[in-house]
Amino acid sequence: MMMQGLIWNCRGLKKKGLATYLKNRILQYSFHFIGIQETMIHDCDEKLLKKFDSNQDYLCLYNSAHGKSGGILCGVRKDLFYVGSFQQGEFMLQMNLWDKIKKVKGIF
């Protein structure tokens, strides 16, 4: 099985229509992981996540934006990966993963 992921510089996660677009892409492609940068959000709450991950298939982590720029959101499918640990820096997120199917460790 080949990994499918989405890495995107969205330039604002709360822009009109973006959540619907993202939700449709996630449903269409069933990405194994998503990485979104330049979210420009300070608080990523459950309500915002449900707009594009309505089934709550992903375990997501985020870094807040600094001013009107920055912000990172990353997520992995819960049915495919177990997140053993994660590291969070000012401008980075790292998830240490266990692939439930291939039975191997990985980093995202």
DSSP file (Angstrom, degrees, kcal/mol; ACC not computed):
  #  RESIDUE AA STRUCTURE BP1 BP2  ACC     N-H-->O    O-->H-N    N-H-->O    O-->H-N    TCO  KAPPA ALPHA  PHI   PSI    X-CA   Y-CA   Z-CA
    1    1 A M              0   0    0      0, 0.0     2,-0.3     0, 0.0     0, 0.0   0.000 360.0 360.0 360.0 129.2    0.0    0.0    0.0
    2    2 A M        -     0   0    0      1,-0.1     2,-0.2     0, 0.0     0, 0.0  -0.675 360.0-114.6 -87.4 138.3    1.4    3.4   -1.0
    3    3 A M        -     0   0    0     -2,-0.3     2,-0.5    28,-0.0    28,-0.1  -0.496  27.3-161.1 -72.4 138.4    1.2    6.2    1.5
    4    4 A Q        +     0   0    0     -2,-0.2    28,-3.7    26,-0.2    29,-1.1  -0.989  18.6 164.0-121.5 129.2   -1.0    9.2    0.5
    5    5 A G  E     -a   33   0A   0     -2,-0.5     2,-0.5    26,-0.2    29,-0.2  -0.927  31.3-136.6-140.6 164.9   -0.6   12.5    2.2
    6    6 A L  E     +a   34   0A   0     27,-1.8    29,-3.1    -2,-0.3     2,-0.5  -0.988  17.9 177.7-124.6 120.6   -1.5   16.1    1.9
    7    7 A I  E     +a   35   0A   0     -2,-0.5     2,-0.4    27,-0.2    29,-0.2  -0.995  20.2 167.5-119.9 123.6    1.1   18.8    2.6
    8    8 A W  E     -a   36   0A   0     27,-2.6    29,-2.8    -2,-0.5     2,-0.9  -0.996  42.1-147.1-147.4 135.6   -0.3   22.3    1.9
    9    9 A N  E     +a   37   0A   0     -2,-0.4    29,-0.2    27,-0.2    27,-0.1  -0.859  29.8 175.5 -94.7  95.4    0.5   25.9    2.6
   10   10 A C        -     0   0    0     27,-1.6    28,-0.2    -2,-0.9    -1,-0.1   0.656  28.2-141.8 -85.6 -16.4   -3.1   27.1    3.0
   11   11 A R  S    S+     0   0    0     26,-0.7    28,-0.2    -3,-0.1    27,-0.1   0.875  82.0   9.0  56.6  41.5   -2.5   30.7    3.9
   12   12 A G    >   -     0   0    0     26,-1.8     3,-1.2    25,-0.3    28,-0.2   0.464  60.7-153.7 122.6 101.4   -5.4   30.8    6.4
   13   13 A L  T 3  S+     0   0    0     26,-2.6     6,-0.1     1,-0.3    27,-0.1   0.709  95.4  56.6 -71.8 -20.9   -7.4   27.8    7.6
   14   14 A K  T 3  S+     0   0    0     25,-0.5    -1,-0.3     4,-0.1     3,-0.1   0.307  75.8 129.5 -96.0  10.3  -10.4   29.9    8.5
   15   15 A K  S X> S-     0   0    0     -3,-1.2     3,-1.7     1,-0.1     4,-0.6  -0.337  74.2 -87.7 -62.8 146.0  -10.8   31.4    5.0
   16   16 A K  T 34 S+     0   0    0      1,-0.3    -1,-0.1     2,-0.1    -2,-0.1  -0.316 110.4   6.4 -58.0 128.8  -14.3   31.1    3.5
   17   17 A G  T 3> S+     0   0    0     -3,-0.1     4,-2.1     1,-0.1    -1,-0.3   0.227  98.9 105.5  85.7 -13.9  -14.8   27.8    1.7
   18   18 A L  H <> S+     0   0    0     -3,-1.7     4,-2.9     1,-0.2     5,-0.2   0.911  76.4  51.8 -68.5 -42.0  -11.5   26.4    2.7
   19   19 A A  H  X S+     0   0    0     -4,-0.6     4,-2.7     1,-0.2    -1,-0.2   0.901 111.7  47.7 -62.0 -40.2  -12.9   23.9    5.3
   20   20 A T  H  > S+     0   0    0      2,-0.2     4,-2.4     1,-0.2    -1,-0.2   0.918 112.6  48.8 -66.2 -43.5  -15.4   22.5    2.8
   21   21 A Y  H  X S+     0   0    0     -4,-2.1     4,-2.0     2,-0.2    -2,-0.2   0.932 114.1  46.1 -59.8 -47.0  -12.7   22.2    0.1
   22   22 A L  H  X S+     0   0    0     -4,-2.9     4,-2.5     1,-0.2    -2,-0.2   0.912 111.2  52.0 -64.0 -44.0  -10.4   20.4    2.6
   23   23 A K  H  X S+     0   0    0     -4,-2.7     4,-2.4    -5,-0.2    -1,-0.2   0.917 109.7  49.7 -58.5 -44.6  -13.2   18.1    3.8
   24   24 A N  H  X S+     0   0    0     -4,-2.4     4,-2.3     1,-0.2    -1,-0.2   0.893 111.3  48.6 -63.7 -40.4  -14.0   17.1    0.2
   25   25 A R  H  X S+     0   0    0     -4,-2.0     4,-2.6     2,-0.2     5,-0.3   0.908 111.5  49.9 -66.0 -41.9  -10.3   16.4   -0.6
   26   26 A I  H  X S+     0   0    0     -4,-2.5     4,-2.1     1,-0.2     5,-0.3   0.918 113.8  44.9 -63.6 -43.5  -10.0   14.3    2.6
   27   27 A L  H  < S+     0   0    0     -4,-2.4    -1,-0.2    -5,-0.2    -2,-0.2   0.883 115.3  48.7 -66.9 -38.0  -13.1   12.3    1.8
   28   28 A Q  H  < S+     0   0    0     -4,-2.3    -2,-0.2    -5,-0.2    -1,-0.2   0.911 125.9  23.9 -68.7 -43.7  -12.1   11.8   -1.8
   29   29 A Y  H  < S-     0   0    0     -4,-2.6    -2,-0.2    -5,-0.1    -3,-0.2   0.569  85.6-141.3-104.7 -11.2   -8.5   10.7   -1.2
   30   30 A S     <  -     0   0    0     -4,-2.1   -26,-0.2    -5,-0.3    -3,-0.1   0.931  28.9-149.7  47.4  54.7   -8.6    9.2    2.3
   31   31 A F        -     0   0    0     -5,-0.3   -26,-0.2    -6,-0.2     3,-0.1  -0.170  15.1-144.0 -54.5 143.6   -5.1   10.7    3.1
   32   32 A H  S    S+     0   0    0    -28,-3.7    45,-2.2     1,-0.3     2,-0.3   0.799  84.8   6.8 -77.1 -31.0   -3.0    8.7    5.5
   33   33 A F  E     -aB   5  76A   0    -29,-1.1   -27,-1.8    43,-0.2     2,-0.4  -0.987  64.2-155.5-148.2 155.1   -1.6   12.0    6.9
   34   34 A I  E     -aB   6  75A   0     41,-2.7    41,-2.6    -2,-0.3     2,-0.4  -0.991   6.0-174.7-132.1 142.8   -2.2   15.7    6.5
   35   35 A G  E     -aB   7  74A   0    -29,-3.1   -27,-2.6    -2,-0.4     2,-0.5  -0.962   6.8-178.3-137.2 118.1    0.2   18.6    7.1
   36   36 A I  E     -aB   8  73A   0     37,-3.6    37,-2.9    -2,-0.4     3,-0.3  -0.970   3.7-172.5-122.8 126.4   -1.1   22.2    6.8
   37   37 A Q  E     +aB   9  72A   0    -29,-2.8   -27,-1.6    -2,-0.5   -26,-0.7  -0.748  63.4  33.6-115.5 166.1    1.1   25.2    7.3
   38   38 A E        +     0   0    0     33,-1.3   -26,-1.8    -2,-0.3    33,-0.2   0.915  64.8 157.1  56.1  46.5    0.4   28.9    7.5
   39   39 A T        -     0   0    0     32,-1.4   -26,-2.6    -3,-0.3   -25,-0.5   0.782  36.5-151.0 -69.7 -26.4   -2.9   28.2    9.2
   40   40 A M        +     0   0    0     30,-2.9     2,-0.4     1,-0.2    31,-0.2   0.793  51.1 127.5  58.3  31.1   -2.9   31.7   10.7
   41   41 A I        -     0   0    0     29,-0.3    24,-2.6    22,-0.2    -1,-0.2  -0.902  46.7-166.0-117.8 149.2   -4.9   30.4   13.7
   42   42 A H  S    S+     0   0    0     -2,-0.4     2,-0.4     1,-0.3    -1,-0.1   0.750  81.7  33.7-100.5 -31.9   -4.1   30.8   17.4
   43   43 A D        -     0   0    0     21,-0.1     2,-0.8    20,-0.1    -1,-0.3  -0.982  62.4-165.4-129.4 121.5   -6.6   28.3   18.8
   44   44 A C        +     0   0    0     -2,-0.4     2,-0.1    -3,-0.1    18,-0.1  -0.858  24.5 178.3-105.6  97.7   -7.5   25.1   17.0
   45   45 A D     >  -     0   0    0     -2,-0.8     4,-2.0     1,-0.1     3,-0.3  -0.399  44.8 -97.8 -97.7 174.5  -10.6   23.8   18.8
   46   46 A E  H  > S+     0   0    0      1,-0.2     4,-2.2     2,-0.2     5,-0.2   0.842 120.1  58.8 -58.6 -37.4  -12.8   20.7   18.2
   47   47 A K  H  > S+     0   0    0      1,-0.2     4,-0.7     2,-0.2    -1,-0.2   0.907 107.4  45.8 -61.7 -43.5  -15.3   22.8   16.3
   48   48 A L  H >> S+     0   0    0     -3,-0.3     3,-0.9     1,-0.2     4,-0.6   0.919 112.0  51.1 -67.2 -43.7  -12.8   23.9   13.7
   49   49 A L  H >X S+     0   0    0     -4,-2.0     4,-2.4     1,-0.2     3,-1.0   0.878 104.6  57.5 -62.0 -38.1  -11.4   20.3   13.3
   50   50 A K  H 3< S+     0   0    0     -4,-2.2    -1,-0.2     1,-0.2    -2,-0.2   0.721  92.2  71.5 -67.1 -20.4  -14.9   18.9   12.7
   51   51 A K  H << S+     0   0    0     -3,-0.9    -1,-0.2    -4,-0.7     3,-0.2   0.857 119.3  14.6 -64.8 -34.2  -15.4   21.3    9.8
   52   52 A F  H << S+     0   0    0     -3,-1.0    -2,-0.2    -4,-0.6    -1,-0.2   0.571 134.5  44.3-116.3 -12.8  -12.9   19.3    7.7
   53   53 A D    ><  +     0   0    0     -4,-2.4     3,-1.8    -5,-0.2    -2,-0.2  -0.532  65.3 158.8-125.0  63.6  -12.6   16.0    9.7
   54   54 A S  T 3  S+     0   0    0      1,-0.3    -1,-0.1    -3,-0.2    -4,-0.1   0.774  74.5  50.0 -62.8 -28.3  -16.3   15.5   10.5
   55   55 A N  T 3  S-     0   0    0     -3,-0.1    -1,-0.3    -5,-0.0    -5,-0.1   0.502 105.5-128.6 -86.1  -4.3  -15.8   11.7   11.1
   56   56 A Q    <   +     0   0    0     -3,-1.8    -2,-0.1    -7,-0.1    -6,-0.1   0.920  56.3 149.6  53.7  49.2  -12.8   12.5   13.5
   57   57 A D        +     0   0    0     20,-0.1    21,-2.9    21,-0.1    22,-0.5   0.631  50.1  70.3 -80.8 -16.3  -10.6   10.0   11.6
   58   58 A Y  E     -C   77   0A   0     19,-0.3     2,-0.7    -5,-0.1    19,-0.2  -0.809  69.1-141.5-112.7 143.4   -7.4   11.9   12.4
   59   59 A L  E     -C   76   0A   0     17,-2.9    17,-1.7    -2,-0.3     2,-0.3  -0.917  37.4-164.8 -94.3 119.0   -5.4   12.6   15.5
   60   60 A C  E     -C   75   0A   0     -2,-0.7     2,-0.3    15,-0.2    15,-0.2  -0.836  20.3-176.0-116.6 145.8   -4.3   16.2   15.0
   61   61 A L  E     -C   74   0A   0     13,-2.7    13,-2.7    -2,-0.3     2,-0.3  -0.945  13.0-170.2-128.1 151.9   -1.7   18.4   16.7
   62   62 A Y  E     -C   73   0A   0     -2,-0.3     2,-0.4    11,-0.2    11,-0.2  -0.992  20.6-146.6-145.5 155.1   -1.1   22.1   16.0
   63   63 A N  E     -C   72   0A   0      9,-2.6     9,-1.5    -2,-0.3   -22,-0.2  -0.958  35.9-115.3-112.2 136.7    1.2   25.0   16.7
   64   64 A S        -     0   0    0     -2,-0.4     7,-0.5     7,-0.2   -22,-0.2  -0.320  29.5-107.6 -69.9 152.8   -0.3   28.4   17.0
   65   65 A A        -     0   0    0    -24,-2.6     2,-0.6     5,-0.3     5,-0.2  -0.397  22.9-129.5 -72.8 157.0    0.4   31.2   14.6
   66   66 A H  B >  S-D   69   0B   0      3,-2.2     3,-1.3    -2,-0.1     2,-0.3  -0.942  71.2 -43.7-110.0 108.7    2.6   34.1   15.6
   67   67 A G  T 3  S-     0   0    0     -2,-0.6    -2,-0.1     1,-0.2     0, 0.0  -0.548 122.5 -22.7  69.8-130.9    0.7   37.3   14.8
   68   68 A K  T 3  S+     0   0    0     -2,-0.3     2,-0.3    -3,-0.0    -1,-0.2   0.184 129.0  56.2-101.2  17.3   -0.9   37.1   11.4
   69   69 A S  B <  S+D   66   0B   0     -3,-1.3    -3,-2.2   -28,-0.0     2,-0.1  -0.923  79.9  34.0-141.0 168.5    1.4   34.4   10.0
   70   70 A G        +     0   0    0     -2,-0.3   -30,-2.9    -5,-0.2    -5,-0.3  -0.350  43.3 145.2  86.9-167.3    2.5   30.9   10.8
   71   71 A G        -     0   0    0     -7,-0.5   -32,-1.4   -33,-0.2   -33,-1.3   0.290  28.7-146.9  99.2 132.2    0.7   28.0   12.4
   72   72 A I  E     -BC  37  63A   0     -9,-1.5    -9,-2.6   -35,-0.2     2,-0.4  -0.988  11.2-174.9-132.0 139.4    1.0   24.3   11.7
   73   73 A L  E     +BC  36  62A   0    -37,-2.9   -37,-3.6    -2,-0.4     2,-0.4  -0.996   9.9 174.0-131.5 128.3   -1.6   21.6   11.8
   74   74 A C  E     +BC  35  61A   0    -13,-2.7   -13,-2.7    -2,-0.4     2,-0.3  -0.982   1.6 175.8-133.8 150.0   -0.7   17.9   11.3
   75   75 A G  E     -BC  34  60A   0    -41,-2.6   -41,-2.7    -2,-0.4     2,-0.3  -0.997  13.7-159.6-150.9 151.2   -2.8   14.8   11.6
   76   76 A V  E     -BC  33  59A   0    -17,-1.7   -17,-2.9    -2,-0.3     2,-0.3  -0.961  38.0 -95.9-129.8 149.7   -2.6   11.1   11.0
   77   77 A R  E >>  - C   0  58A   0    -45,-2.2     4,-2.1    -2,-0.3     3,-0.9  -0.467  26.1-146.9 -67.4 128.0   -5.3    8.6   10.5
   78   78 A K  T 34 S+     0   0    0    -21,-2.9    -1,-0.2    -2,-0.3   -20,-0.1   0.799  96.3  57.0 -66.1 -30.7   -6.1    6.9   13.8
   79   79 A D  T 34 S+     0   0    0    -22,-0.5    -1,-0.2     1,-0.2     3,-0.1   0.688 116.4  35.0 -76.3 -16.1   -7.0    3.6   12.2
   80   80 A L  T <4 S+     0   0    0     -3,-0.9    20,-2.6     1,-0.2    21,-0.5   0.711 118.3  39.9-106.6 -27.4   -3.6    3.3   10.5
   81   81 A F  E  <  -E   99   0C   0     -4,-2.1     2,-0.5    18,-0.2    18,-0.2  -0.937  53.5-153.8-132.6 147.6   -1.2    4.9   13.1
   82   82 A Y  E     -E   98   0C   0     16,-2.1    16,-2.0    -2,-0.4     2,-0.8  -0.982  22.6-139.8-111.8 128.9   -0.5    5.0   16.7
   83   83 A V  E     -E   97   0C   0     -2,-0.5    14,-0.2    14,-0.2     3,-0.1  -0.806  20.3-179.0 -92.2 109.9    1.3    8.1   17.9
   84   84 A G  E     -     0   0C   0     12,-2.3     2,-0.3    -2,-0.8    -1,-0.2   0.904  65.1 -25.4 -74.5 -42.7    3.8    7.0   20.5
   85   85 A S  E     -E   96   0C   0     11,-1.0    11,-3.0     2,-0.0     2,-0.3  -0.963  58.4-150.1-159.8 169.4    5.1   10.5   21.3
   86   86 A F  E     -E   95   0C   0     -2,-0.3     2,-0.4     9,-0.2     9,-0.2  -0.988   5.6-146.1-147.1 156.9    5.5   13.9   19.7
   87   87 A Q  E     -E   94   0C   0      7,-2.4     7,-2.4    -2,-0.3     2,-0.5  -0.971  12.3-162.8-123.5 140.9    7.8   16.8   19.9
   88   88 A Q  E     +E   93   0C   0     -2,-0.4     5,-0.2     5,-0.2     2,-0.2  -0.985  11.4 173.2-129.4 124.5    6.7   20.4   19.5
   89   89 A G  E >   -E   92   0C   0      3,-2.6     3,-0.6    -2,-0.5    -2,-0.0  -0.621  50.8 -90.8-116.3 179.8    9.0   23.3   18.7
   90   90 A E  T 3  S+     0   0    0      1,-0.2     3,-0.0    -2,-0.2    -1,-0.0   0.871 125.3  15.6 -61.4 -36.7    8.2   26.9   18.0
   91   91 A F  T 3  S+     0   0    0    -21,-0.1     2,-0.3   -20,-0.0    -1,-0.2   0.052 122.6  58.4-127.0  25.5    8.1   26.2   14.2
   92   92 A M  E <   -E   89   0C   0     -3,-0.6    -3,-2.6   -20,-0.1     2,-0.4  -0.997  49.6-161.6-153.9 154.6    7.8   22.4   14.0
   93   93 A L  E     -E   88   0C   0     -2,-0.3     2,-0.4    -5,-0.2    -5,-0.2  -0.992  12.5-172.0-131.9 140.0    5.8   19.4   15.0
   94   94 A Q  E     -E   87   0C   0     -7,-2.4    -7,-2.4    -2,-0.4     2,-0.5  -0.992   5.1-164.3-135.9 128.3    7.1   15.9   15.0
   95   95 A M  E     -E   86   0C   0     -2,-0.4    13,-2.6    -9,-0.2     2,-0.7  -0.949  12.1-148.1-110.5 129.0    5.0   12.7   15.5
   96   96 A N  E     -EF  85 107C   0    -11,-3.0   -12,-2.3    -2,-0.5   -11,-1.0  -0.874  32.6-165.1 -94.8 115.2    6.7    9.4   16.3
   97   97 A L  E     -EF  83 106C   0      9,-3.3     9,-2.1    -2,-0.7     2,-0.4  -0.636  28.8-153.5-110.4 156.0    4.5    6.8   14.7
   98   98 A W  E     -EF  82 105C   0    -16,-2.0   -16,-2.1    -2,-0.2     2,-0.6  -0.989  24.4-137.7-121.9 118.2    3.8    3.1   14.8
   99   99 A D  E  >> -EF  81 104C   0      5,-3.2     4,-1.6    -2,-0.4     5,-0.6  -0.672  10.5-157.4 -77.3 115.6    2.3    1.8   11.5
  100  100 A K  T  45S+     0   0    0    -20,-2.6    -1,-0.2    -2,-0.6   -19,-0.1   0.765  87.9  40.0 -68.0 -26.9   -0.4   -0.6   12.6
  101  101 A I  T  45S+     0   0    0    -21,-0.5    -1,-0.2     1,-0.1   -20,-0.1   0.923 123.4  34.1 -88.7 -51.6   -0.5   -2.5    9.3
  102  102 A K  T  45S-     0   0    0      2,-0.1    -2,-0.2     1,-0.0     3,-0.1   0.639  97.3-134.8 -80.4 -14.1    3.2   -2.7    8.4
  103  103 A K  T  <5 +     0   0    0     -4,-1.6     2,-0.3     1,-0.2    -3,-0.2   0.919  61.3 123.1  60.3  46.5    4.3   -3.0   12.0
  104  104 A V  E   < -F   99   0C   0     -5,-0.6    -5,-3.2     0, 0.0    -1,-0.2  -0.942  61.0-115.0-134.3 156.7    7.1   -0.4   11.6
  105  105 A K  E     +F   98   0C   0     -2,-0.3     2,-0.3    -7,-0.2    -7,-0.2  -0.586  37.6 167.6 -87.1 153.2    8.1    2.8   13.3
  106  106 A G  E     -F   97   0C   0     -9,-2.1    -9,-3.3    -2,-0.2     2,-0.4  -0.966  26.7-130.7-155.7 169.7    8.1    6.1   11.4
  107  107 A I  E      F   96   0C   0     -2,-0.3   -11,-0.2   -11,-0.2   -13,-0.0  -0.992 360.0 360.0-129.4 135.7    8.3    9.8   12.0
  108  108 A F              0   0    0    -13,-2.6   -12,-0.2    -2,-0.4   -15,-0.1   0.277 360.0 360.0-127.4 360.0    6.1   12.5   10.5
